Every structure is written in structure tokens, then in C-alpha cells.
Amino acid sequence: MKRRRFVRAAGLGVAAPAAVAAPAIAQPAPALRWRAISSFPKSLDTLFGALELFCRRVGELTDGRLTILPFAAGEIVPGLQVLDAVQGGTVEMGQTAAYYYVGKDVTFAFDTAIPFGLNTRQHMAWWLHGGGREAMNEFYKAHGVVGLLFGGTGAQMGGWFRKEIRSVEDLQGLKMRVGGLAGQVLARLGVMPQQIAAAEIYGALEKGTIDAAEWVGPYDDERLGLNRVAPWYYAPGWWEGGAAVTLYIGAKAWTALPPAYRKAVEVACMDVTLWTIARYDHGNPAALRKLVEGGTRLAAFPIPVLEASIAAASQLYDEIAARNPAFARIYASWKSYRREQAQWFRIAEGGFDSFMATQSAQNKL
């Protein structure tokens, strides 16, 4: 009797350690299937191509356990409703330009670009090391999303115009497709800004609904065919000296994602960021040459126009900061960061680039 009780007790004693150890055994990662939407059409093979590349990278990094399907603008929601779809849980994530949503709060613009702001390298430095990511994601908490850097276009062009711009007076009454805070700045100079999605720009310019339109740069602008409906192509796009793209993820979806998957998403975002910037730098020179050879009239904004624009921008930012605490908090540190970056780039990058541009103009390269 005692022996049987001992055997039963021994059996329980052996089983108990196994029960305690069981949770330590590695569990297979869950198989998840997400959807990612874009503000951009498939015809823009760098912007939408970045989302396709991202989805592939995440699949590779997770051994296919996290599958993300990419959808172009209009396939699930219109291009300018990406943030709303992510906020509402219609989809888990979306690729967009944050400044499309300045109507909700102008603070969104810092995540893409504000007029006379940072160039691409400076923006990346601010985001990764200057507190940009932390500042923007603190702001995003109230909007139910997490934002990740998702590439950029480099300095953009100033857009396509039906008529020549010789002075500030030539901007009076001009109907122009322009996004973000740039529209508010230009409105102070007499422009009538219009918010139009990429796929609709050509039609609006062709029909005369608008008189001018900015998009990105030669590579993308040629793909949209904008050179066929407006002859004048201006530079620089002072409102987007280094426009960045953002990937929004629903805050609840992000928190519930296993840590290893979150890391895969972050790594894929950085891969996409480098790929996108390099692809634009590679494609723009040849595209610009082709446009000019095809009859495009390349021109620079007159200095008085640039001076009036930066004065209007600075005044606008001060006014916004006085009434918007979120904007004011980020603007204060961002402004000092911009000043230091501009000083450094003037000495090194700017000096080098200016000299090389002169050599190119003199056909010495």
C-alpha cells in the first residue's frame, strides 16, 4: 500500500517539473495577414514600388509568417484617406505623405516637409538622432497611429505652369495644385491652392481647372505626363526641400504585433528609405534631360518670389505656433535644428555642391 502511494507520488513529482517548464518551450510565431494601402497609384513605380518592396522584405524577414498585401490608391480607399482608414481599423497600415492631413492639424506637416525646411539628409538626421521620431509619435498618440520613416523624394521641383512666372504679381489668382503648408504660404501671395490626388492632376491641368501643379520631380512628373499639359517647369520646390514619406500603423495593431515582427517592420522601413532616395537620385537626371529635349521650358523662380515666400512662411509659422501647442513644441526644437544643419551644410555640402554645379555648367565635368 505504501509502495503504491510512493509510486503515485513519484509519478506526480516527475510530472510537475514538466508542467512548470512547458511555458519556456518556444512557441511558433503566429501567421498574420495584413493589408497596406497607399496614397499613390501603381504608375508611380518608385513610391508605390517602395510599398511593394516593403511587403516583400517583411515576408522575407519573418519567413513568411507576416504577410502584408499592398494596395494602390483607390483600390480600398481614395489616396487622401489613408490615415482615416488606418485610424478606423479598416486596414492595419498605410503609406502616405503626412502633410496631406494638415486639415486635421498642421503639425502633421513636420513629418513630410514644411516650406524652407530640411533637406533629405537633414530630415533623416532629425528623425533618427534629433528627436524627430519621438516628437512625432508623441503627437500621433492622440490620432491612434504610429509613424515610421518610409523613404523620401529628395528636393522636389517647383512644378508645372501654364505661364511664365516673372514676379510675385504673376502669382495673383493662380489656381495651383499644391499640398501641405505650401498652399497656405502661397495663398498669402495670391495663389488659390488646390488639394488634388496624384491620379487626378493631369486631368485638372489639361482641362484648365488649375493653372499650375507641383508633384515630385522629373522621374515621376514625366510618368504622370504633366509636361504634355504645361510648358514651364520651375525649380526649386522650396516647399519640399526633402519630402519624406510616412508609414502609418494602427497603434493597437502595432502594440499587439510580436516584438520580432515589429523589428522586421522597422528594418524593412529603413531598407525602403535608402532604396527610395537612391532610386530618385538615379532616375531624375535622365528624366529631366528627356523633358528638356522634348520641349519643356526649364526655369528658376525669381529671387524676389523666393524672398517673399520665405518671409510669408516664417510669419505663418509664428502665427500657428501662437495658437497650436503641439506645433509650437516641435517647431521650437526643429527651428534650432534647421539653423545648425544649414550652417554645417553651407560649409561642407553646399560649398562642394556649388563648385561642382559651376564645373558642370562650364562643361568641365
C-alpha positions in Angstrom: 0.0 0.0 0.0 2.8 2.4 0.9 4.7 1.4 -2.1 1.8 2.2 -4.4 1.3 5.5 -2.8 5.0 6.2 -3.2 4.9 5.3 -6.9 1.9 7.5 -7.5 3.5 10.4 -5.6 6.7 9.8 -7.6 4.7 10.0 -10.8 3.2 13.3 -9.8 6.6 14.5 -8.7 8.1 13.8 -12.1 5.2 15.3 -14.0 5.2 18.6 -12.0 8.6 19.9 -13.3 7.5 19.2 -16.9 4.3 21.3 -16.3 6.3 24.2 -15.0 8.9 24.1 -17.8 6.3 23.9 -20.6 5.8 27.7 -21.0 9.6 28.1 -21.6 9.3 26.0 -24.8 9.5 28.3 -27.8 6.1 28.7 -29.5 5.8 29.1 -33.2 5.3 32.7 -34.4 1.7 33.4 -35.4 0.9 33.6 -39.0 -0.6 37.1 -39.7 -2.1 38.6 -42.9 -2.2 42.4 -43.0 -3.2 44.9 -45.6 -1.2 48.1 -46.5 -2.7 50.8 -48.6 -1.0 53.7 -50.4 -1.8 57.3 -51.3 -0.1 56.6 -54.7 -1.1 54.9 -57.9 0.8 51.9 -59.4 2.1 54.1 -62.2 4.5 55.7 -59.7 6.8 52.8 -59.6 9.2 54.4 -57.0 6.6 55.5 -54.5 4.2 52.5 -54.9 7.2 50.3 -55.7 8.5 51.2 -52.2 5.4 49.7 -50.6 5.7 46.5 -52.7 9.4 46.2 -51.7 8.5 46.7 -48.1 5.9 43.9 -48.2 8.4 41.5 -49.7 11.1 42.4 -47.2 8.8 41.9 -44.2 7.8 38.5 -45.6 11.5 37.5 -46.1 12.5 38.7 -42.6 9.6 36.8 -40.9 9.9 33.6 -43.0 6.5 34.3 -44.5 4.8 34.4 -41.1 3.8 38.1 -41.5 2.2 38.6 -44.9 1.4 42.1 -45.9 -0.6 42.8 -49.1 0.0 46.2 -50.9 -2.9 48.1 -52.4 -2.6 51.2 -54.5 -4.6 54.4 -54.2 -8.3 53.8 -54.9 -8.2 50.0 -54.5 -9.6 50.1 -51.0 -9.9 53.9 -50.2 -9.0 57.1 -52.1 -5.4 58.2 -51.9 -6.1 61.1 -49.5 -8.0 58.9 -47.0 -5.1 56.6 -46.0 -4.8 58.0 -42.5 -8.5 57.7 -41.8 -8.5 54.1 -42.9 -5.7 53.2 -40.6 -7.2 55.2 -37.7 -10.5 53.4 -38.2 -9.0 49.9 -38.4 -10.2 49.4 -42.0 -6.5 48.3 -42.7 -3.5 47.8 -40.4 -1.1 50.2 -42.2 -0.8 52.8 -44.9 1.8 54.6 -46.9 1.2 58.3 -47.4 2.6 61.8 -47.1 1.8 63.1 -43.6 1.2 66.7 -44.8 -1.9 65.6 -46.7 -3.6 65.8 -43.3 -2.8 69.4 -42.2 -6.5 69.9 -42.3 -6.7 67.8 -39.1 -3.7 69.5 -37.6 -0.8 71.4 -39.3 1.7 69.6 -37.0 1.4 66.6 -39.4 3.5 68.6 -41.9 6.7 68.2 -39.9 6.7 64.5 -40.8 6.8 65.2 -44.6 8.2 68.7 -45.1 7.4 72.3 -44.4 8.4 75.2 -46.7 12.1 76.2 -46.5 12.7 73.3 -44.2 15.2 70.4 -44.0 16.7 68.7 -47.0 16.6 64.9 -47.2 19.8 64.1 -45.2 18.9 66.7 -42.6 15.4 65.3 -42.2 16.8 61.8 -41.7 19.2 63.1 -39.1 16.4 64.9 -37.3 14.2 61.9 -37.4 16.8 59.3 -36.3 19.0 61.3 -34.0 17.5 64.8 -33.4 14.3 63.7 -31.6 12.0 63.8 -34.6 10.7 60.3 -34.3 10.0 60.7 -30.6 8.3 64.1 -31.1 6.1 63.0 -34.0 5.0 59.7 -32.3 4.1 61.6 -29.1 1.9 63.8 -31.3 0.5 60.7 -33.1 -0.8 59.1 -29.9 -3.8 61.3 -30.0 -4.5 60.1 -33.5 -4.3 56.4 -32.8 -1.3 55.7 -35.1 2.4 55.0 -35.0 4.5 56.7 -37.7 7.7 55.2 -39.3 10.1 56.9 -41.8 9.3 55.4 -45.2 11.6 56.9 -47.8 11.8 60.3 -49.4 12.0 62.0 -52.8 14.9 64.3 -52.3 14.5 68.0 -53.1 11.5 68.4 -55.4 10.8 70.6 -58.3 8.6 73.7 -58.2 6.0 72.4 -60.6 4.4 72.9 -63.9 2.9 76.3 -65.0 0.9 77.3 -68.0 2.5 80.7 -68.0 5.9 82.2 -67.1 6.4 83.5 -63.5 8.4 86.7 -63.6 7.3 88.3 -60.3 5.2 87.9 -57.2 2.4 89.7 -59.1 2.2 86.8 -61.6 1.0 84.5 -58.7 -2.1 86.5 -58.2 -5.2 84.4 -58.8 -3.2 81.4 -59.9 -5.1 78.1 -59.2 -2.4 75.6 -58.3 -2.3 72.0 -57.1 0.0 72.2 -54.1 -0.1 70.2 -50.8 0.7 70.8 -47.2 1.6 74.2 -45.7 2.9 75.3 -49.0 -0.6 76.1 -50.1 -1.1 78.3 -47.0 2.1 80.1 -47.8 1.3 80.6 -51.4 -2.2 81.8 -50.6 -0.6 84.8 -48.8 1.0 85.6 -52.2 -2.3 85.4 -54.1 -2.3 81.8 -55.1 -5.5 79.7 -54.9 -4.2 76.3 -53.6 -6.0 73.0 -54.6 -5.5 69.6 -52.9 -5.7 67.0 -55.7 -4.6 63.4 -55.6 -1.8 62.3 -58.0 -4.0 60.4 -60.4 -6.2 63.5 -60.9 -3.6 66.1 -61.5 -3.2 65.5 -65.3 -6.9 65.9 -66.0 -7.2 69.0 -63.9 -4.3 70.7 -65.6 -5.4 69.6 -69.1 -9.0 70.9 -68.6 -7.8 74.2 -67.1 -9.4 73.5 -63.8 -6.0 74.5 -62.4 -3.2 76.7 -63.8 -0.2 75.0 -62.2 0.7 71.9 -60.4 3.5 70.5 -58.4 4.1 66.8 -57.8 7.6 65.4 -57.2 10.3 65.7 -59.8 11.3 64.7 -63.3 11.1 61.0 -62.9 7.5 60.9 -61.6 6.3 64.0 -63.3 7.1 62.5 -66.7 5.2 59.4 -65.8 2.1 61.5 -65.0 2.5 63.2 -68.3 2.5 66.7 -66.8 4.9 68.0 -69.5 2.2 67.5 -72.1 -0.2 69.9 -70.5 2.0 72.7 -69.2 5.2 74.1 -70.8 7.0 75.8 -67.9 8.9 73.7 -65.3 10.1 75.6 -62.3 12.7 75.0 -59.6 13.3 74.7 -56.8 10.4 73.2 -54.9 11.1 75.3 -51.8 8.1 73.8 -50.0 9.7 70.3 -50.2 13.5 70.5 -49.8 13.5 66.9 -48.7 10.0 65.5 -48.7 9.7 62.3 -46.6 7.1 59.5 -46.9 5.4 58.0 -43.8 4.1 54.6 -43.0 1.2 54.7 -40.5 0.3 51.7 -38.4 -2.7 51.5 -36.2 -1.5 51.9 -32.6 -3.4 48.9 -31.3 -2.3 46.7 -34.2 1.3 47.8 -33.6 1.2 47.1 -29.9 -0.3 43.6 -30.5 2.4 42.7 -33.1 5.1 40.3 -31.7 8.3 42.1 -31.0 10.2 40.2 -33.6 7.7 41.3 -36.2 7.9 44.9 -35.1 11.6 44.8 -35.6 11.2 43.3 -39.1 8.8 46.1 -40.0 11.4 48.7 -38.8 14.2 47.1 -40.6 12.2 46.9 -43.8 11.3 50.6 -43.5 14.9 51.6 -43.3 15.7 49.4 -46.3 12.9 51.0 -48.3 14.0 54.5 -47.2 17.5 54.1 -48.6 16.2 52.4 -51.8 13.6 55.1 -52.5 16.0 58.1 -52.1 18.7 56.4 -54.2 16.2 55.5 -56.9 15.0 59.1 -57.3 18.6 60.4 -57.4 19.3 57.8 -60.1 16.2 58.4 -62.2 15.8 62.2 -62.1 18.8 63.3 -64.2 17.9 61.3 -67.2 14.3 62.1 -66.9 15.0 65.9 -66.7 17.2 65.7 -69.8 14.5 63.9 -71.7 11.9 66.5 -70.7 14.1 69.4 -71.8 14.9 67.7 -75.1 11.2 67.3 -75.6 10.4 71.0 -75.3 10.0 71.6 -71.6 11.0 75.1 -70.6 13.1 74.8 -67.5 13.2 77.9 -65.3 14.2 79.1 -61.8 11.8 81.0 -59.5 12.9 84.7 -59.4 14.7 85.6 -56.2 12.0 88.1 -55.2 9.5 85.3 -55.4 11.6 83.2 -53.1 12.2 86.0 -50.7 8.5 86.9 -50.5 7.7 83.2 -50.0 10.2 82.6 -47.1 9.0 85.8 -45.4 5.4 84.6 -45.7 6.3 81.1 -44.4 8.1 82.4 -41.3 5.2 84.7 -40.4 2.8 81.8 -40.9 4.8 79.5 -38.6 4.9 82.1 -35.8 1.1 82.6 -36.1 0.4 78.8 -36.0 2.8 78.3 -33.0 0.9 81.0 -31.1 -2.4 79.1 -31.3 -1.3 75.4 -31.6 0.7 74.0 -28.7 1.6 70.7 -30.5 3.0 72.7 -33.4 4.8 75.1 -31.1 6.6 72.3 -29.1 8.0 70.7 -32.2 8.7 73.9 -34.1 10.9 75.4 -31.3 13.4 72.5 -31.4 13.0 71.9 -35.1 13.8 75.5 -35.9 17.1 75.5 -34.0 18.0 72.1 -35.6 17.4 73.6 -39.0 19.7 76.5 -38.2 22.6 74.3 -37.2 22.1 72.0 -40.1 22.0 74.9 -42.6 25.2 76.3 -41.1 27.0 73.0 -41.4 25.8 72.2 -45.0 26.8 75.7 -46.1 30.4 75.0 -45.2 30.7 71.5 -46.5 28.0 70.1 -48.7 26.8 73.5 -50.0 30.4 74.6 -50.9 31.2 71.4 -52.6 27.8 71.2 -54.5 28.1 74.8 -55.6 31.5 74.3 -57.0 30.6 71.1 -58.8 27.5 72.7 -60.3 29.6 75.5 -61.7 32.0 73.0 -63.2 29.0 71.2 -64.8 27.6 74.5 -66.2 31.0 75.2 -67.8 31.2 71.7 -69.3 34.3 70.8 -67.3 33.0 67.5 -65.9 
